[in-house]
Amino acid sequence: MKKKIVTVVGARPQFIKVAPVSRVLRQQFDEVLVHTGQHYDYNMAGVFFEELNIPKPDYNLDVGSGSHGKQTGEMLEKIEQVLLKEKPDGVLVYGDTNSTLAAAIAASKLHIPIFHIEAGLRSFNKKMPEEVNRVLTDHVSSLLFAPTSVAVNQLASEGITDGVYAVGDVMYDAFLYNLNIAKEKITLKDFNVNEREYYLSTIHRAENTDNETRLKAIISALMEIKETVLLPLHPRTQKKLSNIGLLEKVKNAKNIKLLEPISYLEMIYLEKYSKGIITDSGGVQKEAYFAHVPCFTLRNETEWVETVNVHWNTLVNPTQEKLNEIVGNYQVVQYVEGIYGDGTASEKIVQYIDNYFNK
């Protein structure tokens, strides 16, 4: 009889990671997929299940947004009910969202083994809720799947060495698989741009959108870039720009093309053929590296230090540095292969889970 694994997801990046792992996991295990509803509208969630061929969730908890305490508490209660009903042999979680933490707490209280994909990442900024989520999850997990050697070393520094495996990054698995699909469905003509003649930018983190000084500095710098800047606008960012009177200015900027939120396939396609990427997203930083495209990250720190170390990612403080000059003066360096594995992280993860139950 197959072992049963409950997988818990709730946010856009996790949907992307689930796709390659579930394809392999379901060959050997019974998987029960739980969607917490942390990102609950269709554009942020439902479209990904269709686009990436992710199995339909067995449970949709419909938690929605709220304060961190309220959201995590509601998830904890509802996930616990699922676990009591399903009685799984293990719980699989991804990354560092409130969904991740809630699932980890629920499983640990019921003495169910927790398998954490993307373990060992640290920004060393405890003000970030994601940092708290990932640290707590790592410390209650039975298997910790680290995407890099840096993550393995970080876990060791915290006294976690048992059940730690460097498997590579499942996002790389997903990127390689889905880029081929994207190439069949999308062209640059759809966006009226030419290869390597545009920058792609995303802005959504609260540290940038909720700080008027930083947001104004970012927008001013984007408007000074010589090439076209494609800017898919997150709803929260659009609202913030409107509130501070910048939305119309951005709309009228000669070099900025505002886009509605785009799909994952469109995103990785535009990443692949851009001249560079300007973002505050964690996942997009890695995708830029996967795409062999330089990245300029609008943050003071990053979990993905490897990309900075190989000079394919540059951290920029938009209020203290001139983003447009840093972008314009960047010189491409030799690409360093393999820092996130070889694209087979999913297979390695499933093998280690199988070994765990057969030891």
NUTOR-898753 format. One record per residue (C-alpha): chain; residue in one letter; residue number from 0; x, y, z. Coordinates in steps of 0.5 Angstrom, whole numbers, plus 500, padded with zeros to 3 digits. Layout:
! NUTOR-898753
{chaine:A residu:a num:NUM east:X north:Y up:Z}
...
//
This chain:
! NUTOR-898753
{chaine:A residu:m num:0 east:500 north:500 up:500}
{chaine:A residu:k num:1 east:503 north:507 up:498}
{chaine:A residu:k num:2 east:505 north:512 up:503}
{chaine:A residu:k num:3 east:500 north:518 up:504}
{chaine:A residu:i num:4 east:503 north:525 up:503}
{chaine:A residu:v num:5 east:500 north:531 up:505}
{chaine:A residu:t num:6 east:502 north:537 up:501}
{chaine:A residu:v num:7 east:501 north:544 up:503}
{chaine:A residu:v num:8 east:501 north:550 up:499}
{chaine:A residu:g num:9 east:498 north:557 up:499}
{chaine:A residu:a num:10 east:502 north:563 up:495}
{chaine:A residu:r num:11 east:504 north:564 up:488}
{chaine:A residu:p num:12 east:511 north:561 up:488}
{chaine:A residu:q num:13 east:509 north:555 up:492}
{chaine:A residu:f num:14 east:504 north:553 up:486}
{chaine:A residu:i num:15 east:510 north:554 up:481}
{chaine:A residu:k num:16 east:515 north:549 up:486}
{chaine:A residu:v num:17 east:509 north:544 up:487}
{chaine:A residu:a num:18 east:508 north:542 up:479}
{chaine:A residu:p num:19 east:515 north:539 up:478}
{chaine:A residu:v num:20 east:515 north:535 up:485}
{chaine:A residu:s num:21 east:508 north:533 up:484}
{chaine:A residu:r num:22 east:509 north:530 up:478}
{chaine:A residu:v num:23 east:515 north:525 up:481}
{chaine:A residu:l num:24 east:512 north:524 up:488}
{chaine:A residu:r num:25 east:505 north:521 up:485}
{chaine:A residu:q num:26 east:509 north:516 up:482}
{chaine:A residu:q num:27 east:511 north:513 up:488}
{chaine:A residu:f num:28 east:506 north:516 up:494}
{chaine:A residu:d num:29 east:499 north:518 up:495}
{chaine:A residu:e num:30 east:499 north:526 up:495}
{chaine:A residu:v num:31 east:493 north:530 up:498}
{chaine:A residu:l num:32 east:494 north:537 up:496}
{chaine:A residu:v num:33 east:492 north:542 up:500}
{chaine:A residu:h num:34 east:491 north:550 up:498}
{chaine:A residu:t num:35 east:490 north:554 up:504}
{chaine:A residu:g num:36 east:488 north:560 up:500}
{chaine:A residu:q num:37 east:493 north:565 up:502}
{chaine:A residu:h num:38 east:493 north:568 up:495}
{chaine:A residu:y num:39 east:486 north:567 up:494}
{chaine:A residu:d num:40 east:484 north:571 up:487}
{chaine:A residu:y num:41 east:484 north:567 up:481}
{chaine:A residu:n num:42 east:489 north:571 up:478}
{chaine:A residu:m num:43 east:494 north:570 up:483}
{chaine:A residu:a num:44 east:492 north:562 up:484}
{chaine:A residu:g num:45 east:487 north:559 up:480}
{chaine:A residu:v num:46 east:491 north:560 up:473}
{chaine:A residu:f num:47 east:497 north:557 up:476}
{chaine:A residu:f num:48 east:494 north:550 up:477}
{chaine:A residu:e num:49 east:491 north:550 up:470}
{chaine:A residu:e num:50 east:497 north:553 up:466}
{chaine:A residu:l num:51 east:502 north:549 up:470}
{chaine:A residu:n num:52 east:498 north:542 up:470}
{chaine:A residu:i num:53 east:498 north:542 up:477}
{chaine:A residu:p num:54 east:493 north:537 up:480}
{chaine:A residu:k num:55 east:487 north:540 up:483}
{chaine:A residu:p num:56 east:487 north:541 up:490}
{chaine:A residu:d num:57 east:484 north:536 up:494}
{chaine:A residu:y num:58 east:482 north:541 up:500}
{chaine:A residu:n num:59 east:481 north:549 up:499}
{chaine:A residu:l num:60 east:481 north:552 up:506}
{chaine:A residu:d num:61 east:479 north:559 up:503}
{chaine:A residu:v num:62 east:483 north:563 up:509}
{chaine:A residu:g num:63 east:484 north:569 up:505}
{chaine:A residu:s num:64 east:488 north:575 up:507}
{chaine:A residu:g num:65 east:488 north:578 up:514}
{chaine:A residu:s num:66 east:494 north:580 up:519}
{chaine:A residu:h num:67 east:499 north:575 up:520}
{chaine:A residu:g num:68 east:496 north:572 up:527}
{chaine:A residu:k num:69 east:489 north:571 up:524}
{chaine:A residu:q num:70 east:491 north:568 up:518}
{chaine:A residu:t num:71 east:496 north:563 up:521}
{chaine:A residu:g num:72 east:492 north:561 up:526}
{chaine:A residu:e num:73 east:486 north:560 up:522}
{chaine:A residu:m num:74 east:490 north:556 up:517}
{chaine:A residu:l num:75 east:493 north:552 up:523}
{chaine:A residu:e num:76 east:486 north:550 up:525}
{chaine:A residu:k num:77 east:484 north:548 up:518}
{chaine:A residu:i num:78 east:490 north:544 up:517}
{chaine:A residu:e num:79 east:490 north:540 up:523}
{chaine:A residu:q num:80 east:483 north:538 up:521}
{chaine:A residu:v num:81 east:485 north:536 up:515}
{chaine:A residu:l num:82 east:491 north:532 up:518}
{chaine:A residu:l num:83 east:486 north:529 up:523}
{chaine:A residu:k num:84 east:482 north:526 up:517}
{chaine:A residu:e num:85 east:487 north:524 up:512}
{chaine:A residu:k num:86 east:492 north:521 up:517}
{chaine:A residu:p num:87 east:498 north:522 up:513}
{chaine:A residu:d num:88 east:505 north:519 up:513}
{chaine:A residu:g num:89 east:508 north:525 up:512}
{chaine:A residu:v num:90 east:507 north:533 up:511}
{chaine:A residu:l num:91 east:511 north:536 up:505}
{chaine:A residu:v num:92 east:512 north:544 up:505}
{chaine:A residu:y num:93 east:515 north:549 up:501}
{chaine:A residu:g num:94 east:519 north:556 up:503}
{chaine:A residu:d num:95 east:517 north:561 up:508}
{chaine:A residu:t num:96 east:510 north:563 up:508}
{chaine:A residu:n num:97 east:505 north:563 up:513}
{chaine:A residu:s num:98 east:502 north:557 up:510}
{chaine:A residu:t num:99 east:508 north:553 up:511}
{chaine:A residu:l num:100 east:509 north:555 up:518}
{chaine:A residu:a num:101 east:502 north:553 up:520}
{chaine:A residu:a num:102 east:503 north:546 up:516}
{chaine:A residu:a num:103 east:509 north:545 up:520}
{chaine:A residu:i num:104 east:506 north:547 up:527}
{chaine:A residu:a num:105 east:500 north:543 up:526}
{chaine:A residu:a num:106 east:504 north:537 up:523}
{chaine:A residu:s num:107 east:509 north:537 up:529}
{chaine:A residu:k num:108 east:503 north:537 up:534}
{chaine:A residu:l num:109 east:501 north:531 up:531}
{chaine:A residu:h num:110 east:508 north:528 up:531}
{chaine:A residu:i num:111 east:507 north:527 up:523}
{chaine:A residu:p num:112 east:514 north:528 up:520}
{chaine:A residu:i num:113 east:515 north:534 up:516}
{chaine:A residu:f num:114 east:519 north:535 up:510}
{chaine:A residu:h num:115 east:521 north:542 up:508}
{chaine:A residu:i num:116 east:523 north:544 up:501}
{chaine:A residu:e num:117 east:528 north:550 up:501}
{chaine:A residu:a num:118 east:530 north:549 up:508}
{chaine:A residu:g num:119 east:536 north:553 up:510}
{chaine:A residu:l num:120 east:535 north:560 up:507}
{chaine:A residu:r num:121 east:536 north:566 up:511}
{chaine:A residu:s num:122 east:536 north:573 up:510}
{chaine:A residu:f num:123 east:538 north:575 up:517}
{chaine:A residu:n num:124 east:533 north:580 up:518}
{chaine:A residu:k num:125 east:528 north:578 up:523}
{chaine:A residu:k num:126 east:523 north:583 up:521}
{chaine:A residu:m num:127 east:521 north:579 up:515}
{chaine:A residu:p num:128 east:515 north:575 up:517}
{chaine:A residu:e num:129 east:518 north:570 up:512}
{chaine:A residu:e num:130 east:525 north:569 up:516}
{chaine:A residu:v num:131 east:521 north:567 up:522}
{chaine:A residu:n num:132 east:517 north:562 up:518}
{chaine:A residu:r num:133 east:523 north:559 up:515}
{chaine:A residu:v num:134 east:527 north:558 up:521}
{chaine:A residu:l num:135 east:521 north:555 up:526}
{chaine:A residu:t num:136 east:519 north:551 up:520}
{chaine:A residu:d num:137 east:527 north:548 up:519}
{chaine:A residu:h num:138 east:527 north:547 up:527}
{chaine:A residu:v num:139 east:521 north:542 up:527}
{chaine:A residu:s num:140 east:523 north:538 up:520}
{chaine:A residu:s num:141 east:525 north:531 up:519}
{chaine:A residu:l num:142 east:528 north:532 up:512}
{chaine:A residu:l num:143 east:531 north:539 up:510}
{chaine:A residu:f num:144 east:532 north:539 up:503}
{chaine:A residu:a num:145 east:537 north:545 up:502}
{chaine:A residu:p num:146 east:537 north:548 up:495}
{chaine:A residu:t num:147 east:545 north:550 up:496}
{chaine:A residu:s num:148 east:551 north:548 up:500}
{chaine:A residu:v num:149 east:550 north:555 up:503}
{chaine:A residu:a num:150 east:544 north:553 up:506}
{chaine:A residu:v num:151 east:546 north:547 up:508}
{chaine:A residu:n num:152 east:552 north:550 up:512}
{chaine:A residu:q num:153 east:547 north:555 up:515}
{chaine:A residu:l num:154 east:543 north:549 up:518}
{chaine:A residu:a num:155 east:549 north:546 up:521}
{chaine:A residu:s num:156 east:551 north:553 up:524}
{chaine:A residu:e num:157 east:544 north:552 up:528}
{chaine:A residu:g num:158 east:545 north:545 up:530}
{chaine:A residu:i num:159 east:541 north:542 up:524}
{chaine:A residu:t num:160 east:545 north:536 up:521}
{chaine:A residu:d num:161 east:540 north:530 up:521}
{chaine:A residu:g num:162 east:536 north:529 up:515}
{chaine:A residu:v num:163 east:539 north:535 up:511}
{chaine:A residu:y num:164 east:540 north:534 up:504}
{chaine:A residu:a num:165 east:543 north:539 up:498}
{chaine:A residu:v num:166 east:538 north:537 up:492}
{chaine:A residu:g num:167 east:538 north:543 up:488}
{chaine:A residu:d num:168 east:533 north:548 up:487}
{chaine:A residu:v num:169 east:526 north:545 up:485}
{chaine:A residu:m num:170 east:525 north:552 up:482}
{chaine:A residu:y num:171 east:530 north:551 up:477}
{chaine:A residu:d num:172 east:526 north:544 up:475}
{chaine:A residu:a num:173 east:520 north:548 up:474}
{chaine:A residu:f num:174 east:524 north:554 up:470}
{chaine:A residu:l num:175 east:527 north:549 up:465}
{chaine:A residu:y num:176 east:520 north:545 up:464}
{chaine:A residu:n num:177 east:516 north:551 up:463}
{chaine:A residu:l num:178 east:520 north:555 up:459}
{chaine:A residu:n num:179 east:520 north:550 up:453}
{chaine:A residu:i num:180 east:512 north:550 up:454}
{chaine:A residu:a num:181 east:513 north:558 up:454}
{chaine:A residu:k num:182 east:517 north:558 up:448}
{chaine:A residu:e num:183 east:511 north:555 up:444}
{chaine:A residu:k num:184 east:506 north:559 up:446}
{chaine:A residu:i num:185 east:509 north:566 up:447}
{chaine:A residu:t num:186 east:513 north:571 up:443}
{chaine:A residu:l num:187 east:516 north:578 up:444}
{chaine:A residu:k num:188 east:511 north:581 up:439}
{chaine:A residu:d num:189 east:506 north:580 up:444}
{chaine:A residu:f num:190 east:509 north:585 up:448}
{chaine:A residu:n num:191 east:512 north:589 up:442}
{chaine:A residu:v num:192 east:519 north:589 up:444}
{chaine:A residu:n num:193 east:525 north:586 up:441}
{chaine:A residu:e num:194 east:530 north:581 up:444}
{chaine:A residu:r num:195 east:535 north:584 up:449}
{chaine:A residu:e num:196 east:532 north:591 up:448}
{chaine:A residu:y num:197 east:528 north:592 up:454}
{chaine:A residu:y num:198 east:528 north:591 up:462}
{chaine:A residu:l num:199 east:523 north:587 up:466}
{chaine:A residu:s num:200 east:521 north:590 up:473}
{chaine:A residu:t num:201 east:517 north:588 up:478}
{chaine:A residu:i num:202 east:516 north:591 up:485}
{chaine:A residu:h num:203 east:511 north:589 up:490}
{chaine:A residu:r num:204 east:515 north:588 up:497}
{chaine:A residu:a num:205 east:512 north:592 up:503}
{chaine:A residu:e num:206 east:519 north:595 up:504}
{chaine:A residu:n num:207 east:519 north:598 up:498}
{chaine:A residu:t num:208 east:511 north:600 up:496}
{chaine:A residu:d num:209 east:509 north:602 up:503}
{chaine:A residu:n num:210 east:515 north:607 up:504}
{chaine:A residu:e num:211 east:514 north:613 up:500}
{chaine:A residu:t num:212 east:521 north:615 up:499}
{chaine:A residu:r num:213 east:523 north:609 up:497}
{chaine:A residu:l num:214 east:518 north:608 up:492}
{chaine:A residu:k num:215 east:519 north:615 up:489}
{chaine:A residu:a num:216 east:526 north:613 up:488}
{chaine:A residu:i num:217 east:525 north:607 up:484}
{chaine:A residu:i num:218 east:520 north:610 up:480}
{chaine:A residu:s num:219 east:524 north:616 up:478}
{chaine:A residu:a num:220 east:530 north:611 up:477}
{chaine:A residu:l num:221 east:526 north:607 up:472}
{chaine:A residu:m num:222 east:524 north:613 up:468}
{chaine:A residu:e num:223 east:531 north:615 up:467}
{chaine:A residu:i num:224 east:533 north:608 up:464}
{chaine:A residu:k num:225 east:534 north:609 up:457}
{chaine:A residu:e num:226 east:531 north:602 up:454}
{chaine:A residu:t num:227 east:524 north:600 up:455}
{chaine:A residu:v num:228 east:522 north:598 up:462}
{chaine:A residu:l num:229 east:516 north:593 up:462}
{chaine:A residu:l num:230 east:513 north:593 up:469}
{chaine:A residu:p num:231 east:507 north:588 up:470}
{chaine:A residu:l num:232 east:504 north:592 up:476}
{chaine:A residu:h num:233 east:502 north:588 up:482}
{chaine:A residu:p num:234 east:495 north:591 up:485}
{chaine:A residu:r num:235 east:498 north:593 up:491}
{chaine:A residu:t num:236 east:503 north:597 up:488}
{chaine:A residu:q num:237 east:498 north:600 up:483}
{chaine:A residu:k num:238 east:494 north:603 up:489}
{chaine:A residu:k num:239 east:500 north:605 up:493}
{chaine:A residu:l num:240 east:503 north:609 up:486}
{chaine:A residu:s num:241 east:496 north:612 up:486}
{chaine:A residu:n num:242 east:496 north:614 up:493}
{chaine:A residu:i num:243 east:502 north:618 up:492}
{chaine:A residu:g num:244 east:500 north:621 up:486}
{chaine:A residu:l num:245 east:505 north:618 up:481}
{chaine:A residu:l num:246 east:501 north:613 up:477}
{chaine:A residu:e num:247 east:499 north:618 up:472}
{chaine:A residu:k num:248 east:506 north:620 up:471}
{chaine:A residu:v num:249 east:508 north:612 up:470}
{chaine:A residu:k num:250 east:503 north:611 up:465}
{chaine:A residu:n num:251 east:505 north:617 up:461}
{chaine:A residu:a num:252 east:513 north:615 up:462}
{chaine:A residu:k num:253 east:516 north:614 up:455}
{chaine:A residu:n num:254 east:520 north:608 up:457}
{chaine:A residu:i num:255 east:515 north:605 up:461}
{chaine:A residu:k num:256 east:510 north:600 up:459}
{chaine:A residu:l num:257 east:505 north:598 up:464}
{chaine:A residu:l num:258 east:503 north:591 up:464}
{chaine:A residu:e num:259 east:497 north:588 up:468}
{chaine:A residu:p num:260 east:499 north:582 up:472}
{chaine:A residu:i num:261 east:502 north:577 up:467}
{chaine:A residu:s num:262 east:502 north:569 up:468}
{chaine:A residu:y num:263 east:508 north:565 up:470}
{chaine:A residu:l num:264 east:509 north:563 up:463}
{chaine:A residu:e num:265 east:509 north:570 up:460}
{chaine:A residu:m num:266 east:514 north:572 up:466}
{chaine:A residu:i num:267 east:519 north:567 up:465}
{chaine:A residu:y num:268 east:519 north:568 up:457}
{chaine:A residu:l num:269 east:520 north:575 up:458}
{chaine:A residu:e num:270 east:526 north:574 up:463}
{chaine:A residu:k num:271 east:529 north:570 up:458}
{chaine:A residu:y num:272 east:530 north:575 up:453}
{chaine:A residu:s num:273 east:531 north:581 up:457}
{chaine:A residu:k num:274 east:537 north:585 up:457}
{chaine:A residu:g num:275 east:536 north:585 up:465}
{chaine:A residu:i num:276 east:531 north:585 up:471}
{chaine:A residu:i num:277 east:530 north:590 up:476}
{chaine:A residu:t num:278 east:526 north:587 up:482}
{chaine:A residu:d num:279 east:525 north:586 up:489}
{chaine:A residu:s num:280 east:522 north:579 up:489}
{chaine:A residu:g num:281 east:526 north:573 up:492}
{chaine:A residu:g num:282 east:524 north:568 up:486}
{chaine:A residu:v num:283 east:525 north:573 up:480}
{chaine:A residu:q num:284 east:532 north:574 up:483}
{chaine:A residu:k num:285 east:533 north:566 up:482}
{chaine:A residu:e num:286 east:530 north:566 up:475}
{chaine:A residu:a num:287 east:534 north:571 up:472}
{chaine:A residu:y num:288 east:540 north:567 up:474}
{chaine:A residu:f num:289 east:537 north:561 up:471}
{chaine:A residu:a num:290 east:535 north:565 up:465}
{chaine:A residu:h num:291 east:543 north:568 up:464}
{chaine:A residu:v num:292 east:540 north:575 up:465}
{chaine:A residu:p num:293 east:543 north:580 up:470}
{chaine:A residu:c num:294 east:539 north:582 up:476}
{chaine:A residu:f num:295 east:538 north:588 up:480}
{chaine:A residu:t num:296 east:535 north:587 up:487}
{chaine:A residu:l num:297 east:532 north:593 up:490}
{chaine:A residu:r num:298 east:533 north:590 up:497}
{chaine:A residu:n num:299 east:538 north:591 up:502}
{chaine:A residu:e num:300 east:539 north:584 up:503}
{chaine:A residu:t num:301 east:538 north:577 up:500}
{chaine:A residu:e num:302 east:537 north:570 up:501}
{chaine:A residu:w num:303 east:540 north:568 up:495}
{chaine:A residu:v num:304 east:547 north:570 up:496}
{chaine:A residu:e num:305 east:550 north:566 up:491}
{chaine:A residu:t num:306 east:547 north:570 up:485}
{chaine:A residu:v num:307 east:551 north:576 up:488}
{chaine:A residu:n num:308 east:557 north:572 up:490}
{chaine:A residu:v num:309 east:558 north:570 up:482}
{chaine:A residu:h num:310 east:556 north:577 up:480}
{chaine:A residu:w num:311 east:549 north:576 up:476}
{chaine:A residu:n num:312 east:545 north:580 up:482}
{chaine:A residu:t num:313 east:547 north:587 up:485}
{chaine:A residu:l num:314 east:543 north:589 up:491}
{chaine:A residu:v num:315 east:541 north:596 up:490}
{chaine:A residu:n num:316 east:539 north:601 up:495}
{chaine:A residu:p num:317 east:534 north:606 up:491}
{chaine:A residu:t num:318 east:535 north:612 up:496}
{chaine:A residu:q num:319 east:542 north:612 up:497}
{chaine:A residu:e num:320 east:545 north:609 up:490}
{chaine:A residu:k num:321 east:543 north:611 up:483}
{chaine:A residu:l num:322 east:539 north:605 up:480}
{chaine:A residu:n num:323 east:539 north:607 up:473}
{chaine:A residu:e num:324 east:547 north:608 up:473}
{chaine:A residu:i num:325 east:548 north:602 up:476}
{chaine:A residu:v num:326 east:544 north:598 up:471}
{chaine:A residu:g num:327 east:547 north:602 up:465}
{chaine:A residu:n num:328 east:554 north:601 up:467}
{chaine:A residu:y num:329 east:553 north:593 up:469}
{chaine:A residu:q num:330 east:558 north:589 up:465}
{chaine:A residu:v num:331 east:556 north:582 up:464}
{chaine:A residu:v num:332 east:561 north:577 up:467}
{chaine:A residu:q num:333 east:562 north:569 up:466}
{chaine:A residu:y num:334 east:556 north:565 up:468}
{chaine:A residu:v num:335 east:558 north:560 up:473}
{chaine:A residu:e num:336 east:554 north:554 up:472}
{chaine:A residu:g num:337 east:550 north:549 up:477}
{chaine:A residu:i num:338 east:550 north:553 up:484}
{chaine:A residu:y num:339 east:542 north:551 up:484}
{chaine:A residu:g num:340 east:543 north:544 up:482}
{chaine:A residu:d num:341 east:542 north:540 up:475}
{chaine:A residu:g num:342 east:535 north:541 up:474}
{chaine:A residu:t num:343 east:533 north:534 up:478}
{chaine:A residu:a num:344 east:532 north:536 up:485}
{chaine:A residu:s num:345 east:525 north:533 up:485}
{chaine:A residu:e num:346 east:527 north:526 up:483}
{chaine:A residu:k num:347 east:532 north:527 up:489}
{chaine:A residu:i num:348 east:527 north:529 up:494}
{chaine:A residu:v num:349 east:522 north:524 up:492}
{chaine:A residu:q num:350 east:528 north:519 up:493}
{chaine:A residu:y num:351 east:530 north:521 up:500}
{chaine:A residu:i num:352 east:523 north:521 up:502}
{chaine:A residu:d num:353 east:522 north:514 up:500}
{chaine:A residu:n num:354 east:529 north:512 up:503}
{chaine:A residu:y num:355 east:526 north:516 up:510}
{chaine:A residu:f num:356 east:520 north:511 up:510}
{chaine:A residu:n num:357 east:524 north:505 up:508}
{chaine:A residu:k num:358 east:530 north:506 up:513}
//
